[in-house]
Amino acid sequence: MENVVPYKIQILSIIGALAFMFFIFRLIAKGKLREEYSIIWIICTVVLLVFSFWRNGLDILAKLLGVYYAPALVFLAAIFAIIIFLVHLSVVNSKQHEQIKKLTQEMAILKSKVLGDEKKDNV
């Protein structure tokens, strides 16, 4: 009875990872997710699939890295990935903020020129 439960969990994790991969591809196809961000999610899903098929892989990797409790390695990797992704999004956000500021300034200059030309034409 003990051997049945891990296989159910393994099948469930494989189905979940494949469903997530399908969801990511649908978002890309609909144009709701840019390719540069989709690569991150596809890589994460591939890693999940690898560990879903290779059941002892997490234990082996944890022993190689000196981690006593293998599932803690998953949380450590997830926290690290989240921090990296948040830094990346902060950089993108800062760049877009500067671009918006520059575009707003250019729009204001163009608007003042257009209004200045209209005043000259009305006089």
ChimeraX commands (.cxc) that place a marker at each C-alpha (Angstrom):
marker #1 position 0.00,0.00,0.00 radius 0.5
marker #1 position 2.93,2.35,0.66 radius 0.5
marker #1 position 4.19,2.06,-2.93 radius 0.5
marker #1 position 0.85,3.17,-4.42 radius 0.5
marker #1 position 0.79,6.62,-2.83 radius 0.5
marker #1 position 4.10,7.95,-4.29 radius 0.5
marker #1 position 3.05,6.88,-7.77 radius 0.5
marker #1 position -0.23,8.77,-7.43 radius 0.5
marker #1 position 1.66,11.83,-6.27 radius 0.5
marker #1 position 4.15,11.42,-9.12 radius 0.5
marker #1 position 1.36,11.17,-11.70 radius 0.5
marker #1 position -0.41,14.14,-10.17 radius 0.5
marker #1 position 2.76,16.25,-10.26 radius 0.5
marker #1 position 3.43,15.29,-13.89 radius 0.5
marker #1 position -0.13,16.18,-14.89 radius 0.5
marker #1 position 0.08,19.45,-12.96 radius 0.5
marker #1 position 3.39,20.44,-14.56 radius 0.5
marker #1 position 2.11,19.58,-18.06 radius 0.5
marker #1 position -1.10,21.55,-17.42 radius 0.5
marker #1 position 0.97,24.53,-16.28 radius 0.5
marker #1 position 3.15,24.24,-19.40 radius 0.5
marker #1 position 0.01,24.19,-21.56 radius 0.5
marker #1 position -1.28,27.27,-19.70 radius 0.5
marker #1 position 1.99,29.13,-20.36 radius 0.5
marker #1 position 1.88,28.24,-24.07 radius 0.5
marker #1 position -1.74,29.43,-24.28 radius 0.5
marker #1 position -0.77,32.77,-22.71 radius 0.5
marker #1 position 2.04,33.13,-25.25 radius 0.5
marker #1 position -0.27,32.25,-28.15 radius 0.5
marker #1 position -2.86,34.80,-27.01 radius 0.5
marker #1 position -0.16,37.47,-26.67 radius 0.5
marker #1 position -0.75,37.92,-22.94 radius 0.5
marker #1 position 2.73,36.78,-21.93 radius 0.5
marker #1 position 5.90,37.99,-23.60 radius 0.5
marker #1 position 8.48,35.45,-24.68 radius 0.5
marker #1 position 11.18,36.85,-22.41 radius 0.5
marker #1 position 9.06,36.09,-19.34 radius 0.5
marker #1 position 7.74,32.80,-20.67 radius 0.5
marker #1 position 11.26,31.35,-20.82 radius 0.5
marker #1 position 11.53,31.63,-17.05 radius 0.5
marker #1 position 8.24,29.80,-16.53 radius 0.5
marker #1 position 9.08,27.13,-19.09 radius 0.5
marker #1 position 12.43,26.45,-17.40 radius 0.5
marker #1 position 10.73,26.18,-14.00 radius 0.5
marker #1 position 8.17,23.77,-15.43 radius 0.5
marker #1 position 10.88,21.64,-17.05 radius 0.5
marker #1 position 12.68,21.43,-13.69 radius 0.5
marker #1 position 9.42,20.34,-12.06 radius 0.5
marker #1 position 8.92,17.71,-14.76 radius 0.5
marker #1 position 12.46,16.39,-14.31 radius 0.5
marker #1 position 11.95,15.96,-10.58 radius 0.5
marker #1 position 8.50,14.48,-11.18 radius 0.5
marker #1 position 9.94,11.73,-13.37 radius 0.5
marker #1 position 13.19,11.32,-11.41 radius 0.5
marker #1 position 11.81,10.59,-7.97 radius 0.5
marker #1 position 15.15,10.26,-6.14 radius 0.5
marker #1 position 16.68,13.26,-7.86 radius 0.5
marker #1 position 15.80,15.72,-5.14 radius 0.5
marker #1 position 17.28,13.48,-2.45 radius 0.5
marker #1 position 20.49,13.01,-4.45 radius 0.5
marker #1 position 20.80,16.74,-5.13 radius 0.5
marker #1 position 20.14,17.56,-1.47 radius 0.5
marker #1 position 22.86,15.14,-0.35 radius 0.5
marker #1 position 25.31,16.64,-2.84 radius 0.5
marker #1 position 24.60,20.13,-1.50 radius 0.5
marker #1 position 24.65,19.04,2.13 radius 0.5
marker #1 position 20.97,19.76,2.80 radius 0.5
marker #1 position 19.55,17.48,5.49 radius 0.5
marker #1 position 15.85,17.76,4.55 radius 0.5
marker #1 position 15.39,17.53,0.77 radius 0.5
marker #1 position 12.06,19.42,0.55 radius 0.5
marker #1 position 13.79,22.40,2.19 radius 0.5
marker #1 position 15.92,22.58,-0.95 radius 0.5
marker #1 position 12.75,23.15,-3.00 radius 0.5
marker #1 position 11.75,26.06,-0.77 radius 0.5
marker #1 position 15.26,27.50,-0.89 radius 0.5
marker #1 position 15.28,27.32,-4.69 radius 0.5
marker #1 position 11.78,28.82,-4.88 radius 0.5
marker #1 position 12.71,31.72,-2.60 radius 0.5
marker #1 position 15.90,32.34,-4.59 radius 0.5
marker #1 position 13.96,32.27,-7.89 radius 0.5
marker #1 position 11.34,34.67,-6.51 radius 0.5
marker #1 position 14.01,37.12,-5.36 radius 0.5
marker #1 position 15.76,37.02,-8.75 radius 0.5
marker #1 position 12.45,37.49,-10.56 radius 0.5
marker #1 position 11.47,40.41,-8.32 radius 0.5
marker #1 position 14.81,42.13,-8.96 radius 0.5
marker #1 position 14.31,41.63,-12.69 radius 0.5
marker #1 position 10.80,43.09,-12.52 radius 0.5
marker #1 position 12.10,46.04,-10.51 radius 0.5
marker #1 position 14.69,46.77,-13.20 radius 0.5
marker #1 position 12.04,46.55,-15.93 radius 0.5
marker #1 position 9.70,48.77,-13.90 radius 0.5
marker #1 position 12.41,51.39,-13.36 radius 0.5
marker #1 position 13.28,51.41,-17.05 radius 0.5
marker #1 position 9.62,51.83,-18.02 radius 0.5
marker #1 position 9.19,54.60,-15.46 radius 0.5
marker #1 position 12.06,56.54,-17.06 radius 0.5
marker #1 position 10.62,55.94,-20.54 radius 0.5
marker #1 position 7.19,57.19,-19.45 radius 0.5
marker #1 position 8.75,60.29,-17.87 radius 0.5
marker #1 position 10.70,61.02,-21.06 radius 0.5
marker #1 position 7.64,60.49,-23.27 radius 0.5
marker #1 position 5.55,62.77,-21.04 radius 0.5
marker #1 position 8.16,65.51,-21.30 radius 0.5
marker #1 position 8.34,65.13,-25.08 radius 0.5
marker #1 position 4.53,65.26,-25.31 radius 0.5
marker #1 position 4.49,68.44,-23.24 radius 0.5
marker #1 position 7.09,70.05,-25.51 radius 0.5
marker #1 position 5.16,69.04,-28.65 radius 0.5
marker #1 position 1.89,70.27,-27.14 radius 0.5
marker #1 position 3.42,73.65,-26.28 radius 0.5
marker #1 position 4.79,73.95,-29.82 radius 0.5
marker #1 position 1.42,73.08,-31.36 radius 0.5
marker #1 position -0.43,75.52,-29.12 radius 0.5
marker #1 position 2.22,78.17,-29.83 radius 0.5
marker #1 position 1.77,77.68,-33.58 radius 0.5
marker #1 position -2.02,77.91,-33.21 radius 0.5
marker #1 position -1.69,81.19,-31.29 radius 0.5
marker #1 position 0.53,82.59,-34.05 radius 0.5
marker #1 position -2.02,81.57,-36.68 radius 0.5
marker #1 position -4.90,83.17,-34.76 radius 0.5
marker #1 position -3.11,86.52,-34.37 radius 0.5
marker link #1:1,2 radius 0.2
marker link #1:2,3 radius 0.2
marker link #1:3,4 radius 0.2
marker link #1:4,5 radius 0.2
marker link #1:5,6 radius 0.2
marker link #1:6,7 radius 0.2
marker link #1:7,8 radius 0.2
marker link #1:8,9 radius 0.2
marker link #1:9,10 radius 0.2
marker link #1:10,11 radius 0.2
marker link #1:11,12 radius 0.2
marker link #1:12,13 radius 0.2
marker link #1:13,14 radius 0.2
marker link #1:14,15 radius 0.2
marker link #1:15,16 radius 0.2
marker link #1:16,17 radius 0.2
marker link #1:17,18 radius 0.2
marker link #1:18,19 radius 0.2
marker link #1:19,20 radius 0.2
marker link #1:20,21 radius 0.2
marker link #1:21,22 radius 0.2
marker link #1:22,23 radius 0.2
marker link #1:23,24 radius 0.2
marker link #1:24,25 radius 0.2
marker link #1:25,26 radius 0.2
marker link #1:26,27 radius 0.2
marker link #1:27,28 radius 0.2
marker link #1:28,29 radius 0.2
marker link #1:29,30 radius 0.2
marker link #1:30,31 radius 0.2
marker link #1:31,32 radius 0.2
marker link #1:32,33 radius 0.2
marker link #1:33,34 radius 0.2
marker link #1:34,35 radius 0.2
marker link #1:35,36 radius 0.2
marker link #1:36,37 radius 0.2
marker link #1:37,38 radius 0.2
marker link #1:38,39 radius 0.2
marker link #1:39,40 radius 0.2
marker link #1:40,41 radius 0.2
marker link #1:41,42 radius 0.2
marker link #1:42,43 radius 0.2
marker link #1:43,44 radius 0.2
marker link #1:44,45 radius 0.2
marker link #1:45,46 radius 0.2
marker link #1:46,47 radius 0.2
marker link #1:47,48 radius 0.2
marker link #1:48,49 radius 0.2
marker link #1:49,50 radius 0.2
marker link #1:50,51 radius 0.2
marker link #1:51,52 radius 0.2
marker link #1:52,53 radius 0.2
marker link #1:53,54 radius 0.2
marker link #1:54,55 radius 0.2
marker link #1:55,56 radius 0.2
marker link #1:56,57 radius 0.2
marker link #1:57,58 radius 0.2
marker link #1:58,59 radius 0.2
marker link #1:59,60 radius 0.2
marker link #1:60,61 radius 0.2
marker link #1:61,62 radius 0.2
marker link #1:62,63 radius 0.2
marker link #1:63,64 radius 0.2
marker link #1:64,65 radius 0.2
marker link #1:65,66 radius 0.2
marker link #1:66,67 radius 0.2
marker link #1:67,68 radius 0.2
marker link #1:68,69 radius 0.2
marker link #1:69,70 radius 0.2
marker link #1:70,71 radius 0.2
marker link #1:71,72 radius 0.2
marker link #1:72,73 radius 0.2
marker link #1:73,74 radius 0.2
marker link #1:74,75 radius 0.2
marker link #1:75,76 radius 0.2
marker link #1:76,77 radius 0.2
marker link #1:77,78 radius 0.2
marker link #1:78,79 radius 0.2
marker link #1:79,80 radius 0.2
marker link #1:80,81 radius 0.2
marker link #1:81,82 radius 0.2
marker link #1:82,83 radius 0.2
marker link #1:83,84 radius 0.2
marker link #1:84,85 radius 0.2
marker link #1:85,86 radius 0.2
marker link #1:86,87 radius 0.2
marker link #1:87,88 radius 0.2
marker link #1:88,89 radius 0.2
marker link #1:89,90 radius 0.2
marker link #1:90,91 radius 0.2
marker link #1:91,92 radius 0.2
marker link #1:92,93 radius 0.2
marker link #1:93,94 radius 0.2
marker link #1:94,95 radius 0.2
marker link #1:95,96 radius 0.2
marker link #1:96,97 radius 0.2
marker link #1:97,98 radius 0.2
marker link #1:98,99 radius 0.2
marker link #1:99,100 radius 0.2
marker link #1:100,101 radius 0.2
marker link #1:101,102 radius 0.2
marker link #1:102,103 radius 0.2
marker link #1:103,104 radius 0.2
marker link #1:104,105 radius 0.2
marker link #1:105,106 radius 0.2
marker link #1:106,107 radius 0.2
marker link #1:107,108 radius 0.2
marker link #1:108,109 radius 0.2
marker link #1:109,110 radius 0.2
marker link #1:110,111 radius 0.2
marker link #1:111,112 radius 0.2
marker link #1:112,113 radius 0.2
marker link #1:113,114 radius 0.2
marker link #1:114,115 radius 0.2
marker link #1:115,116 radius 0.2
marker link #1:116,117 radius 0.2
marker link #1:117,118 radius 0.2
marker link #1:118,119 radius 0.2
marker link #1:119,120 radius 0.2
marker link #1:120,121 radius 0.2
marker link #1:121,122 radius 0.2
marker link #1:122,123 radius 0.2
view
